[in-house]
Amino acid sequence: MNRPRLPDHAVSGDADTTVFLLHGAYGSKDYFRSLTATLVQAGYRVVAWDAPGYGLSPLPANGLSIEHLAEAAARLIEHTGSRRNVVMGHSMGGITAPLVTRLAGDRVHGLVISATLGSFARKSAEDKVTFLKERIDPLKRGVPFRTAAESVVRSMFAPGSAGPLVDQVREVALSMSADTFCAAIEAIVNYDGLQTMREVSVPALLIAGAQDKVGRPDGMRELTAVIPDARFVCIEGAGHYSFAEQPEAFNAALLSFLAGLPRRAAA
């Protein structure tokens, strides 16, 4: 019997603790290059994936679902993980990551959720309508993906955000496949992960940009009452991509969390 294909991924560093980086719906592993370098320099191993349909990973014939993304990520951890593993998901990756921790069981020892409420069901009715209208309606009218996505991606950064990391995120986001993006949005809106978040059994870090209109900081702060062992950090001067907009503050929060994870988990 043929085994399911592992998602394409890049492995960096050599350490007992591996951080798995799961990107968002606008994205690929390429916008984590700087974060990967920071983690490796701090003594961690990194596995950054291209989710099915992204980068060189083919889009499954039956489309995408958060459940299938989580299953693929859990397989990746099984095959490439180390003695201690932490899953960090950004945006769509943050919706997927709690389910990954459940599927991977005792292979995962920490969870980081960046810039997402963790479940589309937690969004207000107004946010849901705006989310879909801004992202999908132009594509249905035949507008090229790059043109349709330009204003949406720009709006997800805090005013004044600039620099090479911001430029890198923008270019990665605008270079992806429209078919993959539409499949990802469908997966996001059809998933309710609230119960899965209640079942998270590892320490969790929630990171929000203070000016993020998608993973709103007030909503992310409320998740500390849902996830049993969670702490919340708000990054000032950042929107949806705080790891690129305010990398020093984001990296400090992430590294502090990783350093505080129980060492006995690696035994």
Secondary structure, DSSP 4 states (H G I P E B T S, - for coil): -PPPPPPPEEEE---SEEEEEE--SS--GGGGHHHHHHHHHTT-EEEEE--TTSTTSPPPTT---HHHHHHHHHHHHHHH--SEEEEEEETHHHHHHHHHHHHHGGG--EEEEESS-SSGGGS-HHHHHHHHHHHTHHHHTT--HHHHHHHHHHHTSPTT--SHHHHHHHHHHHTS-HHHHHHHHHHHHT---HHHHHT--S-EEEEEETT-SSS-HHHHHHGGGTSTTEEEEEETT--S-HHHHSHHHHHHHHHHHHHHS-GGGG-
